[in-house]
């Protein structure tokens, strides 16, 4: 499978922006995640329903 990679140099010239970037990079990471899940149970059920609907409509589906 072909893959393309794009490398781009990022230049930050503003001293205030450099300080903010340095603060973010050097800060400690949180000990635990901010949220256990990023979605509610209802949102998960809706996502699963939509996924099943997509799979059923797929032309490549053989047997579900």
N, C-alpha and C positions, 0 to 999 in steps of 0.2 A: 504494500500500500504506500503510495508516494506521500511524502510529507514535506511541506515547505516551512522553513524557519526564517524569520525576519529578525535581524539584529539591528538595533537602532541605538545610537549613542544618546544618552539623556544628559543635558547640560543644564545645571541650575546656577544661575548667576546672582540672583537676589540674595543678599546676606541673611535676610529674615527667613526666607524659604530654606536656606541651607541649615540654619539653626533648628527650624521645625523638623526637617528630615532627620537631622542628627538626634534630636530628642526622641523621635519615634523609634529610630533604629536602636538606640541605646536603652530604651525603657524596658523594664521587666515585663514579661508576658503574664497575663492573669493566671492564677493557680488553678482555676477551674473555668469552664466555658461560661460565657455570659448567659446563655440560654441552653437548656437541655435539648429542646427542639425549636426549630425556627418556624413551625407551623402547628396549627391546631389539629385535633382529631378529625374535625369536619373537613378541613382542607386536605388532609391526607386521604380520606375516603373519596373526595371529589377527584383528586389526582389519580387514584387507583381506578376509578370508574372511567375517567378519560383515557387512561393508558389501555385498559381492556377494550374500550371502543376503538381505539386506534389500531390495536393488534387485530381485532376482528375485521377491520376494513382493509387490512394490509393484503396485498396480492400475493405476498410470499408465504403467507400462513398456510400450513399444511393441516395440522390438527391441533385444536386447543382443548 
